[in-house]
């Protein structure tokens, strides 16, 4: 996801998704068959002191419990900073969602809450450090794959998650692989959505998509890339209207949560880690490669990809052969954000996987 001067584009993209309703019978059955199971003490809210005043002096008064819509700030980087988290629903199994980017926020994943909590699971969003509602320190040393992997563990520990499902989309799918390879202990299952196992593989496929664009479009891209003018309005217009509409989200208009994440992106993090564009990966994760480590992922894993997305379906199927307990699902009408543009199929696959893991019926396919 991109280097961006896209507010003008987003302005033309009207306001949001009027409702991409999943009509799948399988989804309906999944939602009906699993009820949320409140836990002992689940409704206990954190304690605050109601202030009382003696003249100009504030004094802690009685302790009161205050509900905060499931929002908690979790300390990371050894307590130096805090990241924003939010719980949706109450259930037995917890699902922690890792958003894409790097540098985006959780908002474009908010359609998850229309499906996962209703099926009886407890969903947790969080905005990674430097993103969204979390702290935004000005320290380039923080923006690395290794540091973000450690952050995921800090968030898991801070939320007290054990035997949980880790869900990651795009860059979040890279982080999910990193965590699943190095932290097996607390994982119940893993969902890797729309992410391959190396940046080299991604670059190969994205350039195949580029070659399929009309010649006049490629000529515009070549002109500005040769000069390093990635912010040129004409270049940005081509990227948004040709690459993104074809391969990021094939809906018109774009859903509002997706617009909001693009509007709120931390471009500094994106550019430092990825590079100046989707096609020019010069950032610090350019050599990332986990193909040789996928066999270490021991938890049941769902690999899901959109047919028209920026990740190769063949790569995802190869990952399925290398991860011992895995299932591959392809959204035939979807792109990179197939949780929007092939929503019924996407959540049919996701909810079936979660239910099979929960009931012990999961089998590698």
Number of C-alpha atoms within 10 A of each C-alpha: 22 24 21 20 17 17 14 10 14 19 10 9 15 14 15 16 16 9 8 15 11 17 12 13 11 17 22 14 14 20 17 12 11 15 16 16 15 13 10 7 7 10 10 10 14 12 12 13 13 13 12 12 10 7 6 6 8 11 12 11 12 11 12 11 12 12 11 11 11 12 15 17 18 19 17 21 14 9 9 9 16 22 22 21 21 18 21 21 21 20 21 16 19 24 27 24 24 27 26 26 25 28 29 28 30 25 20 21 20 14 17 18 18 12 21 22 23 20 24 24 25 23 23 23 24 27 24 30 23 25 25 21 18 19 19 15 12 9 8 11 7 15 20 16 18 13 12 21 19 16 21 21 16 18 22 17 13 14 16 9 17 14 15 19 26 28 25 23 25 24 24 24 26 27 27 25 27 22 22 23 17 13 14 15 11 17 19 21 25 28 26 26 30 29 31 30 23 17 19 15 16 20 18 14 20 19 15 13 18 17 12 9 14 10 11 9 15 14 11 13 20 13 12 16 18 9 8 11 15 20 17 12 13 14 18 22 17 16 20 19 11 16 19 19 17 20 22 21 25 21 18 13 17 19 22 18 19 23 22 18 22 25 16 16 22 21 21 17 22 22 21 19 22 26 22 22 19 17 18 14 20 15 16 15 18 16 12 13 15 16 15 9 15 19 16 15 24 20 22 23 28 25 24 26 33 28 20 23 27 29 27 23 23 11 18 24 19 15 20 23 17 17 22 17 19 24 23 20 22 20 24 14 16 26 27 27 27 29 27 26 23 22 21 20 22 26 24 21 21 21 19 16 22 27 18 14 18 14 8 9 10 18 12 14 11
